Amino acid sequence: MRIDVVTIFPGYLAPLREALLGRAIEAGLVELGVHDLRDWTHDVHQAVDDSPYGGGPGMVMRPQVWGEALDAVLGDAPARLVVPTPAGRPFTQATAQAWAGEERLVFACGRYEGIDQRVVDAYAQRMPVDEVSIGDYVLVGGEVAVLVMVEAVVRLLPGVLGNPVSAQEDSFSDGLLEGPAYTRPVSWRGLDVPDVLRSGNHAAIARWRRDRALERTAARRPDLLDALPDHALDRTDRAF
Ligand SMILES: Nc1ccccc1-c1cnco1
C-alpha cells in the first residue's frame, strides 16, 4: 500500500515513521510520502487560506493550492482520497478494514475552517473521496486524525502485525468492547487475578471473558450492543 499525506505541518506526521509503522515501511509493506502543501504556493507569503465567502469566523483553505498539490501527488495512479473533517462520516474499524484493501490512500489534511468544498467535489468526479471524522470533538487540523487512521489501517495489512490473529480478535471485531486483561503477578497491591483465568478450564475462561466483554459494552457502549445482529448473542449473553 502507498500512503501520501498532504499537510502544512509535515513534522506532525513524523510518528508514522516510528515503531510498528516504521518497521512496516522499512519492510516495504507500506510506502509513505508526506508533502508540504506550501510547496504548491507561488506567493511570497505562501498563502494557503483566505476569508470565507458569505462571511463568518476563520479562514478556508484555497482550492487552487490544493488542486495543484493533489494533481502533483496523485499523478495518474488510482487512489482513494481521504479528507479528515469534523463534518465527516464516522471512521470505524469497518472503515479501516475496507481501506486496508486499497492500493493507495491519499490524505488531505485541512486546517482552519476546512478546505474549499470544490476540492472534494472536483476529485469526487474521478475517484472515491471519503470525508471522515474520528470522533465528536474539535481538533485544530486533520493531521492527528491521519495518525489515528493510518495506524488503524496499516496494522491490518498482511505481515505488519507479528501475530496476525490479533487483528481478527481485537476490540470491535466481534462488535463488543474488550474485557479486562491480567498478567503476573497473581496478586498486586492487594488485588488478585480472577481465579477462573488460572483454572486451565478453557470453556469457563471463554465464558468469563465474554461475560466481562458484554458487561463492559452494556455499561460503556450500549449503542454497540443495540447494533449487534440477533444471531450474535446466545441465550446466556442475553442476561446483559
Ligand atoms: N476537528 C477537525 C479539524 C480539522 C480536521 C479534522 C478534524 C476532525 C476529524 N475528526 C474529528 O475532528
The ligand as an SDF file (V2000), in Angstrom:
LIG
                    3D

 12 13  0  0  0  0  0  0  0  0999 V2000
  -11.7490   18.7240   14.1500 N   0  0  0  0  0  0  0  0  0  0  0  0
  -11.0760   18.6280   12.9300 C   0  0  0  0  0  0  0  0  0  0  0  0
  -10.4850   19.7680   12.3550 C   0  0  0  0  0  0  0  0  0  0  0  0
   -9.7880   19.6470   11.1480 C   0  0  0  0  0  0  0  0  0  0  0  0
   -9.6960   18.4130   10.5210 C   0  0  0  0  0  0  0  0  0  0  0  0
  -10.2740   17.2890   11.0940 C   0  0  0  0  0  0  0  0  0  0  0  0
  -10.9700   17.3870   12.2940 C   0  0  0  0  0  0  0  0  0  0  0  0
  -11.5970   16.1680   12.8700 C   0  0  0  0  0  0  0  0  0  0  0  0
  -11.5440   14.8930   12.3370 C   0  0  0  0  0  0  0  0  0  0  0  0
  -12.2180   14.0950   13.1860 N   0  0  0  0  0  0  0  0  0  0  0  0
  -12.6810   14.8450   14.1890 C   0  0  0  0  0  0  0  0  0  0  0  0
  -12.2920   16.1430   14.0100 O   0  0  0  0  0  0  0  0  0  0  0  0
  1  2  1  0
  2  3  1  0
  2  7  2  0
  3  4  2  0
  4  5  1  0
  5  6  2  0
  6  7  1  0
  7  8  1  0
  8  9  2  0
  8 12  1  0
  9 10  1  0
 10 11  2  0
 11 12  1  0
M  END
$$$$
